[in-house]
Amino acid sequence: MIMNTITDQKHIMLRVEEKQVESRNFATLFFKYALPFKPGQFIMVWIPGIDEKPYTISYHSEDRFAITIEAKGLFSQKAVTMGTGDLVGIRGPFGNGFDIKPDDTVAVVAGGCGMAPLATLVEQLSENTTFIHGARSKEYVLYPERFDIERLFCTDDGSFGYKGFVTDLLKKEIDSGKNFDRVYTCGPEIMMYTVFCLCEKHGIPCQVSLERYMRCGFGVCGACVCGRQVVCKDGPVFDSKTLRDMKDFNTKALLKSGKDVDLSQYFSWRCK
């Protein structure tokens, strides 16, 4: 079968084939389309008359893919109300994905909706995977019964699994003697930074999927710069070597207006 490809920056218009309600806060939209894709990449999704936003691919097969949306702002609130037959435009996929070595012993650390970009990665990994998934509360846990690999769940409020943070569980796994070849992570930036610091302390390579405000998707507008890196083009997945020199990681981001946001006022500590 010859796969369809998106070779330029024009939108491909697709109709929603199926909608799957994940919870009160999340919905997944499926599309019948053969999209070339590597876990960790993203597409730009356009709702005519509303806006265009970046989304990861949360389900992927030869002739079908899906995006998972959390209802937050105007765009996402509109997106979760869409149903079968509704029309959207897509561009992409863009960016660099995860470096995958299926036979390695790895840990996957997901926080909240950071589960979405890690989902297709997990499906390509072996049973030598420690899978840690955290969320604010039970209702924010994505795909609780989706995977064959056993997951270690945790929530901030203790409503599902361990009460605490994913980094607590990762530390316990490392301290127990697990020898990880690498750690993959996506979630809130402070969470990913803490995972990175823990990996640095123990000499474990780490890959993070970084989120920044994106307009173009292919590196020309500069909206998603993080230090010397352009997240949409150089990432969104970055490895430990790059993260060590990324001064804006967990310290600064840009708003939609282009104004700097000082993350250090919220997260004042750095790796020791």
C-alpha positions, 0 to 999 in steps of 0.5 A: 500500500502506498501511504498518503504524504503531506509534502507541503504546507497546505492543509489536507482537509479530513472529516472526523471518522469517530469520536471517543470520549475519554473522560469529562475533560478529554476526547479523541478524534479519529481520522481515516488517513494514512499519515507517515509518522514517528512517535513524538512528532506532531501535526497542526490542526485547523478548525475553520473559523476558529484557529490552528493548534499543534497536536500530537498523534495519540493513536496511529495505524497504517490507515488511521490516526487520532488526536486527543484533546483536553478541553481548556481554551476556545479552540480545544473546547470547540474541538471536543464538541466535534463529531463524526463528519465534521471537517478539520484541516491538518498540516504535518507531521512536523518535528523530530520524534523519539529515538526508539530501541525496542529491546532496551530496558527503559522507563516511560514517565507520563504526567497528565495529558503528556500521556498522549505523545507517549502512547504511540511510543509505548506501543513500540517498546518491549516488555522491558518497560517500566511505565509510570503514569501520573495525573492530578486526580483519577478523572485526568488519567488518560487511557487507563485500560489501553496498554498491555504493559503494566502501569504504575499509577499515581495521582496528586490527591491519591484518588487513583494509585500511589499518592504523590508524584511520578518522580517519586515512583521513578526514584523508587524504581532506580533505587531498587536496582533497575538499570535503565538504558534510557528514560522517556518523559512528557508532562508539565515542564517542572516534572520533566525537569525533575525527571531529567535531573534524576537521570543526570544524577544516575547517568541515565540518558533521557528524552523529553517531549517539550511543549512551547507555543507554536504557530508555523510548525516548521521553524520560521516564525520563532514563536517556540524558541527555547534558548538556541533551539526551535522546538517545532523544528529541532524538537519537540523531543530533546535528549540529555545532551541538548537539555544540558545546554538549554538554558530556557528549559524550566526557566523561560517560555514565550506567550502567544504575544511573544512576551517572556514568561519567567518560569523560575518564579514558580520553579526556582531550583536547578539540578545539583 
